[in-house]
Amino acid sequence: MKLKRGKTRKISPHDKKVLSSKAYKTPKNYRDNWRKKVANKLSGNVFFLMSDGRHITESYVRDHL
């Protein structure tokens, strides 16, 4: 990938070991491992959840960023 001033950036794909390991924080690992642990009847069909199983709100994101 070409950048300004003639610099280049090398983009390498993730190693399959990284993507399948529970230790790395990837969306796939979140979906397959952590989300199942906190999902409850309040979760609905949302992807990201707080630790109590409710969906993430705007104020939660604002406070934690």
PDB file of N, CA, C, O and CB in Angstrom:
ATOM      1  N   MET A   1       0.841  -1.159   0.000  1.00  0.00           N
ATOM      2  CA  MET A   1       0.000   0.000   0.000  1.00  0.00           C
ATOM      3  C   MET A   1       0.894   1.232   0.000  1.00  0.00           C
ATOM      4  O   MET A   1       1.778   1.363   0.846  1.00  0.00           O
ATOM      5  CB  MET A   1      -0.961  -0.007   1.207  1.00  0.00           C
ATOM      6  N   LYS A   2       0.664   2.131  -0.947  1.00  0.00           N
ATOM      7  CA  LYS A   2       1.456   3.352  -1.053  1.00  0.00           C
ATOM      8  C   LYS A   2       0.905   4.416  -0.121  1.00  0.00           C
ATOM      9  O   LYS A   2      -0.307   4.621  -0.047  1.00  0.00           O
ATOM     10  CB  LYS A   2       1.475   3.867  -2.502  1.00  0.00           C
ATOM     11  N   LEU A   3       1.795   5.091   0.589  1.00  0.00           N
ATOM     12  CA  LEU A   3       1.438   6.185   1.470  1.00  0.00           C
ATOM     13  C   LEU A   3       2.057   7.470   0.953  1.00  0.00           C
ATOM     14  O   LEU A   3       2.734   7.471  -0.075  1.00  0.00           O
ATOM     15  CB  LEU A   3       1.891   5.902   2.912  1.00  0.00           C
ATOM     16  N   LYS A   4       1.827   8.555   1.658  1.00  0.00           N
ATOM     17  CA  LYS A   4       2.415   9.834   1.287  1.00  0.00           C
ATOM     18  C   LYS A   4       3.933   9.771   1.346  1.00  0.00           C
ATOM     19  O   LYS A   4       4.509   8.959   2.070  1.00  0.00           O
ATOM     20  CB  LYS A   4       1.897  10.942   2.198  1.00  0.00           C
ATOM     21  N   ARG A   5       4.558  10.623   0.587  1.00  0.00           N
ATOM     22  CA  ARG A   5       6.015  10.782   0.573  1.00  0.00           C
ATOM     23  C   ARG A   5       6.762   9.512   0.189  1.00  0.00           C
ATOM     24  O   ARG A   5       7.903   9.307   0.604  1.00  0.00           O
ATOM     25  CB  ARG A   5       6.485  11.238   1.921  1.00  0.00           C
ATOM     26  N   GLY A   6       6.112   8.652  -0.611  1.00  0.00           N
ATOM     27  CA  GLY A   6       6.786   7.476  -1.122  1.00  0.00           C
ATOM     28  C   GLY A   6       6.938   6.323  -0.154  1.00  0.00           C
ATOM     29  O   GLY A   6       7.556   5.314  -0.494  1.00  0.00           O
ATOM     30  N   LYS A   7       6.392   6.445   1.039  1.00  0.00           N
ATOM     31  CA  LYS A   7       6.484   5.362   2.002  1.00  0.00           C
ATOM     32  C   LYS A   7       5.501   4.265   1.623  1.00  0.00           C
ATOM     33  O   LYS A   7       4.494   4.525   0.966  1.00  0.00           O
ATOM     34  CB  LYS A   7       6.213   5.872   3.434  1.00  0.00           C
ATOM     35  N   THR A   8       5.792   3.053   2.034  1.00  0.00           N
ATOM     36  CA  THR A   8       4.884   1.933   1.782  1.00  0.00           C
ATOM     37  C   THR A   8       4.520   1.272   3.100  1.00  0.00           C
ATOM     38  O   THR A   8       5.269   1.339   4.074  1.00  0.00           O
ATOM     39  CB  THR A   8       5.523   0.903   0.814  1.00  0.00           C
ATOM     40  N   ARG A   9       3.382   0.648   3.114  1.00  0.00           N
ATOM     41  CA  ARG A   9       2.923  -0.077   4.309  1.00  0.00           C
ATOM     42  C   ARG A   9       2.655  -1.511   3.906  1.00  0.00           C
ATOM     43  O   ARG A   9       1.972  -1.773   2.916  1.00  0.00           O
ATOM     44  CB  ARG A   9       1.639   0.581   4.935  1.00  0.00           C
ATOM     45  N   LYS A  10       3.190  -2.427   4.670  1.00  0.00           N
ATOM     46  CA  LYS A  10       2.979  -3.845   4.418  1.00  0.00           C
ATOM     47  C   LYS A  10       1.786  -4.316   5.249  1.00  0.00           C
ATOM     48  O   LYS A  10       1.768  -4.156   6.470  1.00  0.00           O
ATOM     49  CB  LYS A  10       4.258  -4.674   4.754  1.00  0.00           C
ATOM     50  N   ILE A  11       0.809  -4.886   4.589  1.00  0.00           N
ATOM     51  CA  ILE A  11      -0.358  -5.420   5.274  1.00  0.00           C
ATOM     52  C   ILE A  11      -0.280  -6.933   5.196  1.00  0.00           C
ATOM     53  O   ILE A  11      -0.273  -7.516   4.112  1.00  0.00           O
ATOM     54  CB  ILE A  11      -1.693  -4.883   4.652  1.00  0.00           C
ATOM     55  N   SER A  12      -0.222  -7.559   6.366  1.00  0.00           N
ATOM     56  CA  SER A  12      -0.144  -9.019   6.391  1.00  0.00           C
ATOM     57  C   SER A  12      -1.420  -9.577   7.011  1.00  0.00           C
ATOM     58  O   SER A  12      -1.928  -9.020   7.984  1.00  0.00           O
ATOM     59  CB  SER A  12       1.109  -9.500   7.179  1.00  0.00           C
ATOM     60  N   PRO A  13      -1.936 -10.658   6.467  1.00  0.00           N
ATOM     61  CA  PRO A  13      -3.163 -11.245   7.031  1.00  0.00           C
ATOM     62  C   PRO A  13      -2.884 -11.860   8.399  1.00  0.00           C
ATOM     63  O   PRO A  13      -1.754 -12.239   8.709  1.00  0.00           O
ATOM     64  CB  PRO A  13      -3.746 -12.316   6.076  1.00  0.00           C
ATOM     65  N   HIS A  14      -3.931 -11.952   9.206  1.00  0.00           N
ATOM     66  CA  HIS A  14      -3.790 -12.569  10.515  1.00  0.00           C
ATOM     67  C   HIS A  14      -3.498 -14.053  10.377  1.00  0.00           C
ATOM     68  O   HIS A  14      -4.008 -14.732   9.486  1.00  0.00           O
ATOM     69  CB  HIS A  14      -5.047 -12.352  11.350  1.00  0.00           C
ATOM     70  N   ASP A  15      -2.688 -14.518  11.261  1.00  0.00           N
ATOM     71  CA  ASP A  15      -2.373 -15.939  11.339  1.00  0.00           C
ATOM     72  C   ASP A  15      -3.625 -16.683  11.819  1.00  0.00           C
ATOM     73  O   ASP A  15      -4.328 -16.193  12.703  1.00  0.00           O
ATOM     74  CB  ASP A  15      -1.155 -16.199  12.296  1.00  0.00           C
ATOM     75  N   LYS A  16      -3.904 -17.836  11.259  1.00  0.00           N
ATOM     76  CA  LYS A  16      -5.083 -18.608  11.669  1.00  0.00           C
ATOM     77  C   LYS A  16      -5.016 -18.987  13.141  1.00  0.00           C
ATOM     78  O   LYS A  16      -6.052 -19.122  13.793  1.00  0.00           O
ATOM     79  CB  LYS A  16      -5.216 -19.867  10.816  1.00  0.00           C
ATOM     80  N   LYS A  17      -3.820 -19.160  13.666  1.00  0.00           N
ATOM     81  CA  LYS A  17      -3.660 -19.473  15.083  1.00  0.00           C
ATOM     82  C   LYS A  17      -4.158 -18.310  15.945  1.00  0.00           C
ATOM     83  O   LYS A  17      -4.771 -18.529  16.991  1.00  0.00           O
ATOM     84  CB  LYS A  17      -2.182 -19.787  15.404  1.00  0.00           C
ATOM     85  N   VAL A  18      -3.900 -17.092  15.514  1.00  0.00           N
ATOM     86  CA  VAL A  18      -4.360 -15.908  16.247  1.00  0.00           C
ATOM     87  C   VAL A  18      -5.881 -15.817  16.192  1.00  0.00           C
ATOM     88  O   VAL A  18      -6.523 -15.556  17.209  1.00  0.00           O
ATOM     89  CB  VAL A  18      -3.722 -14.619  15.668  1.00  0.00           C
ATOM     90  N   LEU A  19      -6.456 -16.029  15.024  1.00  0.00           N
ATOM     91  CA  LEU A  19      -7.899 -15.893  14.856  1.00  0.00           C
ATOM     92  C   LEU A  19      -8.678 -16.962  15.614  1.00  0.00           C
ATOM     93  O   LEU A  19      -9.814 -16.719  16.022  1.00  0.00           O
ATOM     94  CB  LEU A  19      -8.254 -15.952  13.390  1.00  0.00           C
ATOM     95  N   SER A  20      -8.093 -18.134  15.810  1.00  0.00           N
ATOM     96  CA  SER A  20      -8.824 -19.208  16.474  1.00  0.00           C
ATOM     97  C   SER A  20      -8.522 -19.316  17.975  1.00  0.00           C
ATOM     98  O   SER A  20      -9.195 -20.063  18.686  1.00  0.00           O
ATOM     99  CB  SER A  20      -8.504 -20.517  15.805  1.00  0.00           C
ATOM    100  N   SER A  21      -7.540 -18.593  18.448  1.00  0.00           N
ATOM    101  CA  SER A  21      -7.175 -18.655  19.863  1.00  0.00           C
ATOM    102  C   SER A  21      -8.146 -17.839  20.708  1.00  0.00           C
ATOM    103  O   SER A  21      -8.562 -16.755  20.299  1.00  0.00           O
ATOM    104  CB  SER A  21      -5.738 -18.152  20.072  1.00  0.00           C
ATOM    105  N   LYS A  22      -8.505 -18.345  21.870  1.00  0.00           N
ATOM    106  CA  LYS A  22      -9.398 -17.624  22.775  1.00  0.00           C
ATOM    107  C   LYS A  22      -8.693 -16.463  23.466  1.00  0.00           C
ATOM    108  O   LYS A  22      -9.349 -15.601  24.050  1.00  0.00           O
ATOM    109  CB  LYS A  22      -9.964 -18.573  23.817  1.00  0.00           C
ATOM    110  N   ALA A  23      -7.364 -16.430  23.406  1.00  0.00           N
ATOM    111  CA  ALA A  23      -6.611 -15.397  24.103  1.00  0.00           C
ATOM    112  C   ALA A  23      -6.629 -14.055  23.374  1.00  0.00           C
ATOM    113  O   ALA A  23      -6.452 -13.015  24.008  1.00  0.00           O
ATOM    114  CB  ALA A  23      -5.189 -15.849  24.294  1.00  0.00           C
ATOM    115  N   TYR A  24      -6.838 -14.054  22.065  1.00  0.00           N
ATOM    116  CA  TYR A  24      -6.803 -12.822  21.291  1.00  0.00           C
ATOM    117  C   TYR A  24      -8.204 -12.236  21.160  1.00  0.00           C
ATOM    118  O   TYR A  24      -9.172 -12.977  20.985  1.00  0.00           O
ATOM    119  CB  TYR A  24      -6.196 -13.074  19.906  1.00  0.00           C
ATOM    120  N   LYS A  25      -8.321 -10.917  21.242  1.00  0.00           N
ATOM    121  CA  LYS A  25      -9.616 -10.243  21.179  1.00  0.00           C
ATOM    122  C   LYS A  25      -9.971  -9.901  19.737  1.00  0.00           C
ATOM    123  O   LYS A  25      -9.673  -8.807  19.258  1.00  0.00           O
ATOM    124  CB  LYS A  25      -9.606  -8.969  22.041  1.00  0.00           C
ATOM    125  N   THR A  26     -10.602 -10.831  19.061  1.00  0.00           N
ATOM    126  CA  THR A  26     -11.087 -10.594  17.712  1.00  0.00           C
ATOM    127  C   THR A  26     -12.605 -10.713  17.726  1.00  0.00           C
ATOM    128  O   THR A  26     -13.160 -11.356  18.617  1.00  0.00           O
ATOM    129  CB  THR A  26     -10.451 -11.594  16.695  1.00  0.00           C
ATOM    130  N   PRO A  27     -13.291 -10.104  16.756  1.00  0.00           N
ATOM    131  CA  PRO A  27     -14.760 -10.240  16.715  1.00  0.00           C
ATOM    132  C   PRO A  27     -15.227 -11.690  16.664  1.00  0.00           C
ATOM    133  O   PRO A  27     -16.246 -12.032  17.265  1.00  0.00           O
ATOM    134  CB  PRO A  27     -15.311  -9.500  15.516  1.00  0.00           C
ATOM    135  N   LYS A  28     -14.495 -12.543  15.954  1.00  0.00           N
ATOM    136  CA  LYS A  28     -14.881 -13.950  15.864  1.00  0.00           C
ATOM    137  C   LYS A  28     -14.790 -14.627  17.231  1.00  0.00           C
ATOM    138  O   LYS A  28     -15.694 -15.370  17.613  1.00  0.00           O
ATOM    139  CB  LYS A  28     -13.992 -14.686  14.847  1.00  0.00           C
ATOM    140  N   ASN A  29     -13.722 -14.382  17.962  1.00  0.00           N
ATOM    141  CA  ASN A  29     -13.580 -14.978  19.291  1.00  0.00           C
ATOM    142  C   ASN A  29     -14.611 -14.425  20.265  1.00  0.00           C
ATOM    143  O   ASN A  29     -15.112 -15.152  21.123  1.00  0.00           O
ATOM    144  CB  ASN A  29     -12.175 -14.736  19.831  1.00  0.00           C
ATOM    145  N   TYR A  30     -14.927 -13.141  20.134  1.00  0.00           N
ATOM    146  CA  TYR A  30     -15.974 -12.551  20.966  1.00  0.00           C
ATOM    147  C   TYR A  30     -17.298 -13.257  20.715  1.00  0.00           C
ATOM    148  O   TYR A  30     -17.985 -13.658  21.654  1.00  0.00           O
ATOM    149  CB  TYR A  30     -16.108 -11.039  20.688  1.00  0.00           C
ATOM    150  N   ARG A  31     -17.652 -13.407  19.444  1.00  0.00           N
ATOM    151  CA  ARG A  31     -18.917 -14.043  19.083  1.00  0.00           C
ATOM    152  C   ARG A  31     -18.959 -15.500  19.522  1.00  0.00           C
ATOM    153  O   ARG A  31     -19.969 -15.949  20.064  1.00  0.00           O
ATOM    154  CB  ARG A  31     -19.143 -13.950  17.582  1.00  0.00           C
ATOM    155  N   ASP A  32     -17.904 -16.231  19.303  1.00  0.00           N
ATOM    156  CA  ASP A  32     -17.894 -17.668  19.581  1.00  0.00           C
ATOM    157  C   ASP A  32     -17.717 -18.015  21.058  1.00  0.00           C
ATOM    158  O   ASP A  32     -18.175 -19.072  21.492  1.00  0.00           O
ATOM    159  CB  ASP A  32     -16.803 -18.317  18.793  1.00  0.00           C
ATOM    160  N   ASN A  33     -17.072 -17.164  21.833  1.00  0.00           N
ATOM    161  CA  ASN A  33     -16.733 -17.528  23.207  1.00  0.00           C
ATOM    162  C   ASN A  33     -17.393 -16.642  24.266  1.00  0.00           C
ATOM    163  O   ASN A  33     -18.176 -17.132  25.080  1.00  0.00           O
ATOM    164  CB  ASN A  33     -15.250 -17.474  23.380  1.00  0.00           C
ATOM    165  N   TRP A  34     -17.086 -15.351  24.259  1.00  0.00           N
ATOM    166  CA  TRP A  34     -17.511 -14.498  25.348  1.00  0.00           C
ATOM    167  C   TRP A  34     -18.995 -14.147  25.309  1.00  0.00           C
ATOM    168  O   TRP A  34     -19.646 -14.154  26.354  1.00  0.00           O
ATOM    169  CB  TRP A  34     -16.707 -13.251  25.337  1.00  0.00           C
ATOM    170  N   ARG A  35     -19.551 -13.839  24.133  1.00  0.00           N
ATOM    171  CA  ARG A  35     -20.936 -13.396  24.033  1.00  0.00           C
ATOM    172  C   ARG A  35     -21.895 -14.450  24.580  1.00  0.00           C
ATOM    173  O   ARG A  35     -22.885 -14.112  25.228  1.00  0.00           O
ATOM    174  CB  ARG A  35     -21.285 -13.072  22.582  1.00  0.00           C
ATOM    175  N   LYS A  36     -21.609 -15.709  24.325  1.00  0.00           N
ATOM    176  CA  LYS A  36     -22.460 -16.795  24.813  1.00  0.00           C
ATOM    177  C   LYS A  36     -22.513 -16.824  26.340  1.00  0.00           C
ATOM    178  O   LYS A  36     -23.523 -17.221  26.922  1.00  0.00           O
ATOM    179  CB  LYS A  36     -21.957 -18.139  24.284  1.00  0.00           C
ATOM    180  N   LYS A  37     -21.434 -16.407  26.979  1.00  0.00           N
ATOM    181  CA  LYS A  37     -21.371 -16.449  28.442  1.00  0.00           C
ATOM    182  C   LYS A  37     -22.235 -15.379  29.092  1.00  0.00           C
ATOM    183  O   LYS A  37     -22.739 -15.588  30.196  1.00  0.00           O
ATOM    184  CB  LYS A  37     -19.940 -16.290  28.903  1.00  0.00           C
ATOM    185  N   VAL A  38     -22.418 -14.241  28.437  1.00  0.00           N
ATOM    186  CA  VAL A  38     -23.157 -13.141  29.067  1.00  0.00           C
ATOM    187  C   VAL A  38     -24.558 -12.937  28.489  1.00  0.00           C
ATOM    188  O   VAL A  38     -25.356 -12.197  29.064  1.00  0.00           O
ATOM    189  CB  VAL A  38     -22.373 -11.863  28.928  1.00  0.00           C
ATOM    190  N   ALA A  39     -24.866 -13.577  27.369  1.00  0.00           N
ATOM    191  CA  ALA A  39     -26.174 -13.379  26.743  1.00  0.00           C
ATOM    192  C   ALA A  39     -27.293 -13.872  27.660  1.00  0.00           C
ATOM    193  O   ALA A  39     -27.166 -14.910  28.310  1.00  0.00           O
ATOM    194  CB  ALA A  39     -26.238 -14.108  25.388  1.00  0.00           C
ATOM    195  N   ASN A  40     -28.393 -13.112  27.702  1.00  0.00           N
ATOM    196  CA  ASN A  40     -29.559 -13.504  28.479  1.00  0.00           C
ATOM    197  C   ASN A  40     -30.814 -12.998  27.772  1.00  0.00           C
ATOM    198  O   ASN A  40     -30.736 -12.593  26.612  1.00  0.00           O
ATOM    199  CB  ASN A  40     -29.474 -12.951  29.932  1.00  0.00           C
ATOM    200  N   LYS A  41     -31.960 -13.009  28.434  1.00  0.00           N
ATOM    201  CA  LYS A  41     -33.210 -12.608  27.780  1.00  0.00           C
ATOM    202  C   LYS A  41     -33.238 -11.115  27.440  1.00  0.00           C
ATOM    203  O   LYS A  41     -34.035 -10.699  26.598  1.00  0.00           O
ATOM    204  CB  LYS A  41     -34.394 -12.950  28.674  1.00  0.00           C
ATOM    205  N   LEU A  42     -32.395 -10.307  28.067  1.00  0.00           N
ATOM    206  CA  LEU A  42     -32.321  -8.877  27.769  1.00  0.00           C
ATOM    207  C   LEU A  42     -31.421  -8.567  26.575  1.00  0.00           C
ATOM    208  O   LEU A  42     -31.426  -7.440  26.081  1.00  0.00           O
ATOM    209  CB  LEU A  42     -31.825  -8.128  28.981  1.00  0.00           C
ATOM    210  N   SER A  43     -30.652  -9.544  26.106  1.00  0.00           N
ATOM    211  CA  SER A  43     -29.656  -9.319  25.066  1.00  0.00           C
ATOM    212  C   SER A  43     -30.262  -9.028  23.705  1.00  0.00           C
ATOM    213  O   SER A  43     -29.771  -8.164  22.980  1.00  0.00           O
ATOM    214  CB  SER A  43     -28.762 -10.506  24.963  1.00  0.00           C
ATOM    215  N   GLY A  44     -31.307  -9.730  23.357  1.00  0.00           N
ATOM    216  CA  GLY A  44     -31.890  -9.549  22.027  1.00  0.00           C
ATOM    217  C   GLY A  44     -30.949 -10.039  20.954  1.00  0.00           C
ATOM    218  O   GLY A  44     -30.215 -11.008  21.150  1.00  0.00           O
ATOM    219  N   ASN A  45     -30.973  -9.369  19.820  1.00  0.00           N
ATOM    220  CA  ASN A  45     -30.196  -9.794  18.668  1.00  0.00           C
ATOM    221  C   ASN A  45     -29.022  -8.847  18.407  1.00  0.00           C
ATOM    222  O   ASN A  45     -28.589  -8.717  17.262  1.00  0.00           O
ATOM    223  CB  ASN A  45     -31.089  -9.877  17.435  1.00  0.00           C
ATOM    224  N   VAL A  46     -28.507  -8.195  19.426  1.00  0.00           N
ATOM    225  CA  VAL A  46     -27.390  -7.274  19.251  1.00  0.00           C
ATOM    226  C   VAL A  46     -26.065  -8.022  19.357  1.00  0.00           C
ATOM    227  O   VAL A  46     -25.975  -9.052  20.026  1.00  0.00           O
ATOM    228  CB  VAL A  46     -27.453  -6.142  20.291  1.00  0.00           C
ATOM    229  N   PHE A  47     -25.052  -7.501  18.699  1.00  0.00           N
ATOM    230  CA  PHE A  47     -23.755  -8.184  18.672  1.00  0.00           C
ATOM    231  C   PHE A  47     -22.936  -7.897  19.925  1.00  0.00           C
ATOM    232  O   PHE A  47     -22.432  -8.824  20.558  1.00  0.00           O
ATOM    233  CB  PHE A  47     -22.968  -7.768  17.437  1.00  0.00           C
ATOM    234  N   PHE A  48     -22.795  -6.618  20.291  1.00  0.00           N
ATOM    235  CA  PHE A  48     -21.969  -6.260  21.436  1.00  0.00           C
ATOM    236  C   PHE A  48     -22.820  -6.119  22.685  1.00  0.00           C
ATOM    237  O   PHE A  48     -23.868  -5.474  22.670  1.00  0.00           O
ATOM    238  CB  PHE A  48     -21.206  -4.964  21.166  1.00  0.00           C
ATOM    239  N   LEU A  49     -22.355  -6.729  23.765  1.00  0.00           N
ATOM    240  CA  LEU A  49     -23.076  -6.718  25.039  1.00  0.00           C
ATOM    241  C   LEU A  49     -22.169  -6.239  26.154  1.00  0.00           C
ATOM    242  O   LEU A  49     -20.947  -6.376  26.089  1.00  0.00           O
ATOM    243  CB  LEU A  49     -23.628  -8.113  25.367  1.00  0.00           C
ATOM    244  N   MET A  50     -22.791  -5.672  27.183  1.00  0.00           N
ATOM    245  CA  MET A  50     -22.057  -5.343  28.396  1.00  0.00           C
ATOM    246  C   MET A  50     -21.917  -6.620  29.222  1.00  0.00           C
ATOM    247  O   MET A  50     -22.511  -7.643  28.883  1.00  0.00           O
ATOM    248  CB  MET A  50     -22.778  -4.212  29.212  1.00  0.00           C
ATOM    249  N   SER A  51     -21.153  -6.570  30.279  1.00  0.00           N
ATOM    250  CA  SER A  51     -20.899  -7.770  31.071  1.00  0.00           C
ATOM    251  C   SER A  51     -22.148  -8.296  31.776  1.00  0.00           C
ATOM    252  O   SER A  51     -22.166  -9.450  32.205  1.00  0.00           O
ATOM    253  CB  SER A  51     -19.829  -7.486  32.092  1.00  0.00           C
ATOM    254  N   ASP A  52     -23.199  -7.469  31.906  1.00  0.00           N
ATOM    255  CA  ASP A  52     -24.437  -7.942  32.523  1.00  0.00           C
ATOM    256  C   ASP A  52     -25.437  -8.494  31.503  1.00  0.00           C
ATOM    257  O   ASP A  52     -26.540  -8.893  31.876  1.00  0.00           O
ATOM    258  CB  ASP A  52     -25.079  -6.816  33.303  1.00  0.00           C
ATOM    259  N   GLY A  53     -25.063  -8.520  30.219  1.00  0.00           N
ATOM    260  CA  GLY A  53     -25.909  -9.103  29.186  1.00  0.00           C
ATOM    261  C   GLY A  53     -26.793  -8.125  28.440  1.00  0.00           C
ATOM    262  O   GLY A  53     -27.443  -8.503  27.466  1.00  0.00           O
ATOM    263  N   ARG A  54     -26.831  -6.863  28.882  1.00  0.00           N
ATOM    264  CA  ARG A  54     -27.629  -5.867  28.170  1.00  0.00           C
ATOM    265  C   ARG A  54     -26.839  -5.317  26.994  1.00  0.00           C
ATOM    266  O   ARG A  54     -25.613  -5.423  26.953  1.00  0.00           O
ATOM    267  CB  ARG A  54     -28.055  -4.724  29.116  1.00  0.00           C
ATOM    268  N   HIS A  55     -27.555  -4.721  26.027  1.00  0.00           N
ATOM    269  CA  HIS A  55     -26.860  -4.160  24.866  1.00  0.00           C
ATOM    270  C   HIS A  55     -26.086  -2.907  25.269  1.00  0.00           C
ATOM    271  O   HIS A  55     -26.429  -2.245  26.249  1.00  0.00           O
ATOM    272  CB  HIS A  55     -27.863  -3.832  23.734  1.00  0.00           C
ATOM    273  N   ILE A  56     -25.060  -2.591  24.521  1.00  0.00           N
ATOM    274  CA  ILE A  56     -24.214  -1.439  24.805  1.00  0.00           C
ATOM    275  C   ILE A  56     -24.956  -0.171  24.396  1.00  0.00           C
ATOM    276  O   ILE A  56     -25.499  -0.091  23.294  1.00  0.00           O
ATOM    277  CB  ILE A  56     -22.849  -1.549  24.064  1.00  0.00           C
ATOM    278  N   THR A  57     -24.976   0.801  25.272  1.00  0.00           N
ATOM    279  CA  THR A  57     -25.652   2.065  25.004  1.00  0.00           C
ATOM    280  C   THR A  57     -24.641   3.127  24.590  1.00  0.00           C
ATOM    281  O   THR A  57     -23.433   2.939  24.736  1.00  0.00           O
ATOM    282  CB  THR A  57     -26.443   2.529  26.239  1.00  0.00           C
ATOM    283  N   GLU A  58     -25.146   4.243  24.072  1.00  0.00           N
ATOM    284  CA  GLU A  58     -24.274   5.348  23.675  1.00  0.00           C
ATOM    285  C   GLU A  58     -23.484   5.881  24.870  1.00  0.00           C
ATOM    286  O   GLU A  58     -22.294   6.175  24.753  1.00  0.00           O
ATOM    287  CB  GLU A  58     -25.099   6.479  23.041  1.00  0.00           C
ATOM    288  N   SER A  59     -24.143   6.003  26.005  1.00  0.00           N
ATOM    289  CA  SER A  59     -23.458   6.534  27.194  1.00  0.00           C
ATOM    290  C   SER A  59     -22.371   5.572  27.674  1.00  0.00           C
ATOM    291  O   SER A  59     -21.331   6.019  28.158  1.00  0.00           O
ATOM    292  CB  SER A  59     -24.472   6.793  28.329  1.00  0.00           C
ATOM    293  N   TYR A  60     -22.591   4.262  27.549  1.00  0.00           N
ATOM    294  CA  TYR A  60     -21.569   3.265  27.932  1.00  0.00           C
ATOM    295  C   TYR A  60     -20.322   3.440  27.065  1.00  0.00           C
ATOM    296  O   TYR A  60     -19.201   3.449  27.573  1.00  0.00           O
ATOM    297  CB  TYR A  60     -22.127   1.810  27.790  1.00  0.00           C
ATOM    298  N   VAL A  61     -20.523   3.577  25.762  1.00  0.00           N
ATOM    299  CA  VAL A  61     -19.395   3.746  24.846  1.00  0.00           C
ATOM    300  C   VAL A  61     -18.678   5.065  25.146  1.00  0.00           C
ATOM    301  O   VAL A  61     -17.449   5.103  25.208  1.00  0.00           O
ATOM    302  CB  VAL A  61     -19.876   3.709  23.368  1.00  0.00           C
ATOM    303  N   ARG A  62     -19.441   6.142  25.330  1.00  0.00           N
ATOM    304  CA  ARG A  62     -18.847   7.445  25.616  1.00  0.00           C
ATOM    305  C   ARG A  62     -18.040   7.403  26.915  1.00  0.00           C
ATOM    306  O   ARG A  62     -16.938   7.949  26.968  1.00  0.00           O
ATOM    307  CB  ARG A  62     -19.939   8.523  25.704  1.00  0.00           C
ATOM    308  N   ASP A  63     -18.561   6.773  27.947  1.00  0.00           N
ATOM    309  CA  ASP A  63     -17.872   6.719  29.229  1.00  0.00           C
ATOM    310  C   ASP A  63     -16.612   5.845  29.186  1.00  0.00           C
ATOM    311  O   ASP A  63     -15.662   6.095  29.928  1.00  0.00           O
ATOM    312  CB  ASP A  63     -18.815   6.202  30.291  1.00  0.00           C
ATOM    313  N   HIS A  64     -16.599   4.824  28.325  1.00  0.00           N
ATOM    314  CA  HIS A  64     -15.473   3.903  28.296  1.00  0.00           C
ATOM    315  C   HIS A  64     -14.432   4.214  27.226  1.00  0.00           C
ATOM    316  O   HIS A  64     -13.390   3.562  27.168  1.00  0.00           O
ATOM    317  CB  HIS A  64     -15.975   2.527  28.094  1.00  0.00           C
ATOM    318  N   LEU A  65     -14.702   5.188  26.394  1.00  0.00           N
ATOM    319  CA  LEU A  65     -13.694   5.619  25.435  1.00  0.00           C
ATOM    320  C   LEU A  65     -13.013   6.838  25.978  1.00  0.00           C
ATOM    321  O   LEU A  65     -12.117   7.383  25.334  1.00  0.00           O
ATOM    322  CB  LEU A  65     -14.307   5.903  24.050  1.00  0.00           C
TER     323      LEU A  65
END
